[in-house]
Amino acid sequence: MEVETATNERPRWRQFLWRCLDGFICIFILAPLVVLYWRGSFQLLDYYVYPRYPHPYYPVVPDSTGLKISGAITLVIGICGTIVANVLQTILHQRIHEKRRGVLQLFLKRIYTYTFGWIIVCHWRGVFRVWDGFTGTDVFSGIYCFSSGVILLILLKSFRNVVAPPLVTVSDFDKNYFFIKTRFRRKPWGAAYFLDTIFSIVVPGSLVAFVWRGQWSILDHVFKRDSMVESFVISAALGFGIVVMLFALQDQAGKVSAAMERRGWTWAKIAFEDLFFYIAALGAVNIWRSIWGLCDELLLKGQWALSNWVCHIVGGFGTMLLLHGNSVLVRDVQIDGEYPNGEGCRFFSKSLTFFENRADKQKRKQQQTNGIPAEIPDISTAAVDEKPVKIYRKLPAAKPADVGVQSDQLEHLLSGNRVRDIPTIEITQYEDRRPSIRRLSV
């Protein structure tokens, strides 16, 4: 059982500093590395996969048969490869995550990430290039692509999937490293799961690429300048500004979402969260466009293959060295409104805090292994104003001889003068939470 108490709560200044460092690493280090990886991989496929149209990069030649064929090849590879990864997720989890340890596990995960990374990029490049081949690259093509993606994702309650790094990062030590969520959340076996997998990849997975391609194309025309470097600098200023602002406002947005949920305004909550994530996606697309474009203009210009190999290697190995190689993948299908209590407005983007929480868990696990009982602090002096309090803290695994001890500890916890008259005390288990006392309204 997990009991959170105030005595071990991390100081607020430390929480604030930790979150600022977290945001800085995710926004200004991890995200650029992910963009470098994608830029290199995406354009290497342009360069090597059926390069039968006049120029492998800019400008893309509309209605090119070679472009359509090249896009279709990578689209098929991406969809089929992602289906295989979904089908094998349980086997990979059991054979690698559960049975392997240390350097071998990390190495095998790296192989998985590198291989799957190419597959994901193939899928997205296929969507982009097929659209380019059939509709061209003018602003109307971007508008059609963007609007169709947005409308269909909203109807499927899957719009929140449009965000990407720096708003989403995944650690290489994530316990769900190989698991991939599908739209209808089927268990990973049987025909129903296979159909769910195909649908999740072909429909929501591709529609997210629609939104990104459309928004990117629109920005290319909105920020069109004589100097492309100037255009990309404008995107960088806008993108980083939006993302930093939303990182600071995500807790307040979560409170608004939670308030709507308490009042039963489900659709209003979903609409608010989708709007929040649209603004977040706008910031992310601008960041990606700026870094990608500046590399096109400034990094070994004229030596396209070498420039993209440099990006691919630096981005891929850079994220792996930071133990966030899995952040280059686009896999899960999240459902709009599925997260309660405002969690739907909080970005799944952690670096330092993830490893700190992991170290805390390992420390508690080691204490339990060594037979050190969990401390239950005396909160008899806590000012709770006679309101119900939720108390959480991790106790050792219960053994026959320990049950009585735990009961005595809980009785002692509830015997303080200031706590005795509290109307209700609820003891619940929460995962991945630091100790703190939460006051609840009666």
N, C-alpha and C positions, 0 to 999 in steps of 0.2 A: 504494500500500500504506500502511496506517495502523499506526504504531508508537506505543504508549503508553509513556511513560517517566516516571520519578519526578521528574525535575528540573523539569518544567514543571507538575507537579500543583498544582492550586489548593489553597491552605492550608485546613486542615480548618475553622478558625474562619470562613473566608470561605464555604465550602460550607454550613456550618450556618446562618450569617446569611442567606445567599441563599435557602435553603430555607424559613427562617422567614418571610422577607418574601414569598416565593412563596405560602406557605400563607395568610398574612394577607390578601393581595390576593384570592386565590381564594375564601376563606371569607367575608370580611367586606365585600368590595367587589363582586367579580364576581357571586357567587351572589345577593346581594340584587337587583342590577340585572336578572339573568335572571328572578328571581321576579316583579319588577315588570312586566317585559315580558309574561310569561305571564299574570299576573293581569289586566292591562289587556286583552290580546288575547282571552283566554278569555271574559271577562265582557262585552266589547263584542259578541262573537258571540251571547251570551245576549240581549243588548239588541236587536240588529238582525236576527237571523236568525229569522224566523217566531215572533215573540214573542207567542204566542197563549195562554200560561198566565198566571195572575194576577200573579205576581211574578217578575221575571227573575233573582232571586238567592236569597235565603234567606227562608223555607224553600222548598225545591223541592217542588212539589205531586206526590205519587206518582200513577202511573197516568194522567197527563195526556196526552191524545192530542196536544196541541200540543207537549208536551215530547218525545214520541217522534218526531214529524215533524221538529222542529227538530234533534234529535240525529242523526237519519238523514241529513238534508241535509248537515250538516257532516262526518259520517262518510264519506259518498260523496265529497265534495270532497277530504277529506284523503287517502283511499286512492288516488283517481285522480291527484291532483296529485303524490303521492310516487312513483307508478309512472312518471309523465312525467319527473320529476327523475332517477330511476334510469336510464331509457332514454337520456336526453340527457347523462349525465355525461361520457362521452368527448368528445363534441362541445364541451361547455362547457369542458372542460379544455384542449382543443386551441385553441379560438377565443379564450379569455380568459386562462387561466393561462400558456399557452406563447407566444402571439402578441402579447399586450398587455403593456404595461409601465407602471409608475408610477401616476399619478393615475387614468388611464383604467381600468386593471385594477382598482384599488381601488374605483372607482365602480361598475363592472359587478358586482363581487363583492357590494357592498352591496345592489344591486338584487336579485340572486339570493337573498341571505340574507333580505332583508325579505319577498320574495314567498314563499319556501319556509317562512319562519317562520309565516306565516298558514296555510299548508297543513298543517304539523305540528300547530299548535294546533287546527285544524279536526278532524283525526283524533282527537286525544285528547279534545276536547270531545264529539265524537260518541260515543266509547266511554262516557264518564262519563254523559252525558245519556240515552243509550239504557238503560243500567243503571238510572239513577234512574227513568226512565219505566216500566220493566217490573217492577222489584223494590222501588222505594221507596228510602228513605235510612236505614232503621233499622240496628241493629248486625248483624242476621243477613244483610242484604244485603251489608254490608261483609265479613263473614266468608266468605260464599259467593264473592264476587268475589275476595278476597285468596287464599283457599285454592286455587281453581281456577287462578288465574294462576300461583301458585308451583309447583303440582304439574306443570302442563303445561310450564312453562319448564324445570324440572329434567329432565323427560323429553326435551325437545328440546336439552338441554345449552346453554341460552341464558340461564341465570338471572343471569349477571353483568351483563346489560344493564339491570338495575333501578336502577343508580346514575345520578345526575344532578349538575349543578353544586351544590355546589362541588367534587365529586369527579371531575368530567370538565369540562375546558375545551378549547376549540379556538381556536388563533390564526388571524387572518385571513391570515397568511402561510404557513399549512400547505401543503406541496406536494401534499397529497391533498385539497385544499379541496372539489373537486367529486365526488370518488370516494365511493361508498357501498358498504360491504361487505354482502353478502347471506349468508343462512344457509349455503348450500351452496357459496359461493365460485365460482360460475360466471363465466366470462369474459363481459364486457359486450357480448355479441352472441348472436343466435340464439334459437330457441324455448326451449331449456333455461334460458337466462338470464332470459327473460321470465317463465317459470313460477316460477323461483327468486325473482325480484323480487316477484311477487304473493304467494307464500307468506310471504316474509320480512316483508312489510308487514302482511298480513292476520292472520297467526298470531303470531309472536314480537312484532311491533310492537304489536299490540293487547293481547297478554297482559301486557306490561310496564305498560300503562295499567290493566289489571285489578288488578295488584299495588298500584299507587299509589292507585287509587280505593278499593280495599278497606282498605288500611292507613290512609289518610286518614280514612275513615268510622269505622273502629274507634277511632282517636285522638279523633275528635270526641265519641265516647261515653265513652271512658275519662277524658278530661280535661274533661268537662262541668262547668261551674261556673256560679254565678249571674252572675258577671261574665265575659263572653267574653274581655275583655282579660287577665284573670288566666289563663284557659285557654291563650291564645296565648303568654303570657310563660313558662308552664311548658314549652310545646313548644319555645320558643326556647332556654331553658336546657338542656333535654335534648338537642336537636338539635346545637347548637353544641358542647356538651361531648363528645358522641359523635364528631363529625367531627374536632375538634381532637385527641382521643385517637387516633383511627385514622390521622390524618396522621402522628402521632409513631410509631405502631407498624407502619406499612406495611413498613418494611425488615425488622423482626423477623419479621413474618408471611411475608414473602417467603423468608426463610431456612428457616422451617418447611416451606413449600411446596416449596422446592428439595430439602430433605432427603427429603421423601416421594417426590419424583420420582426421586431417585438410587436409592432402595430399590425402585423399581418399583411403588409404591403409587398407581397412577393414580387409582382411584376415591376413595381417601382424600384425595388432593390436591384433586380436584374438590370433594369434600364440604367440605373445610376452606376453600377459596377461596369457595365459595358461602355458607358461614356468615359469613365475613368480609364479603362483599358484602351479605348480608342486614342485618347490623348497620350497615353503611355506609348502606344505603338507609333504614333506620329513622331514622338521624340526618338524612339529607337530607330525608325527608318531613316531619320535625318542623320543620326550618328553613323549608321552603316553607310549611307550614301556619301557622307563627307570623307570618311576614312578610305573607303573603296576608291572614290574618285581621285583623292589626293595621291593615292598609290599609283593610279593610272597615269596621272600627270607628272609625278615627280620621281617615282621609283623606277630607275633603269628604263626610262621611256625609250621605246624603239627596240628594246630587247624583251619582247613580251613573254616568251617562254621562261627566261631566266627570272624576270621580275615576279612572275606568278609562282615559280618554284620556291623562290625566297619567301614569299608570303605564306605559302603552304607549309613550309618547314618551320618557320619562326612561329606562326600561329598555332600549328598543331603541337609542336614540342613545348612551346611556351605554356600553353594551357595544361599540358601534362605535368610539367615541372611545378606548376602551382597547384597540382592535385585537383584540377578542375577540368580535365580533358573531356569529361562527359558533357560539358556545357556546349560543345559544338554540335550536339545532336538535337534534332527536333523529333519528338516521339509521341508523348502522351496527348490524349484528347481530354481536356478539362471541360466540365459542364458548367454553364452559367448558373450562378445561384446555388451551387452545391455546397459552398463553404459557409458555415454558420458564424454568428457572433462577429461579423465584420471581417473575418479572415479572408474573404474573397477580394478585398481591396489591398491586401498585403502581398508584396512581391516575394516570390520564392527565390530570393537572391541573398546568399550568405557566403562568407568566406571565413573570416576570423572567428565569428560567433559559432559557426558550425564546429570548428575544431576545438574551441573552448568547451562547448557543451559535450562533445565527444570525450574530451579529457576528463570532465566531471563524471560522466557515466562510467568510464573505466575505473576511476578512483573509487566510486561507490561500489562497483562490482568487486574490486579487489578487497575492500573492507569487508564485504559480505563473505568472500571466500576465506578471509583470515579470521572470521568469527567475531569481528568488531561490531557490536550492536549499534544501530542507528541512534543518534542523539535526538531526543525530543525536547526542544528547548522549553523552558518555563515561560509561558506567555501570560502568567497571571497578572503581570503589570501592564499588559498591552491595553491601550486605550481603544476599546471596541465600541464604546457608546451603546452597549446593550443591543447591538444589532446582530443578526445572524452572520456567522463567519464560516467561510470554507477553509478547511485546514488540509494541507497536503504535505507529505514528506515520504521519502522512500525508506521503508523498513526492510530489515533482512528477510530473506526467504523464510517462511514460517516452517518451523520444525515442531515436532510434538512437545519438546521441552521449552520452546520459545513462546508458544501461544499464550501461556499465562503471563509471561514477562511483558508481552506486547499489550495485553489487556491491562496489566497494572500501569504500564506507561501511559496508556490512554486515559485511565481513570485519574492518574496524577495530572495529566494535561488539562483535564476538565474540572479540576478541583480548585483552581485559583479563584480568589474572591471576585475579581473583575470579570471572570468568564462564567461564573456559576449561574448567574441569572440571565444568560443569553437565551432567547426563546428557542432557537434552533441552531444546532451545529451539524453540518453535513460533511461527511468524510468521503472523499471521492479520489479516484486515481486519475492523474493527468500525466501524459508522457511529455518529455522534453520541456519541462518547465522548471524555472529556478524557484527557490523558496521565497514565499511572500505571503502576507495576510491580505485577503481580499474582503473588503466590506461589501455586504449586499443589503439592498434596501429591503425592508420588511414586506 
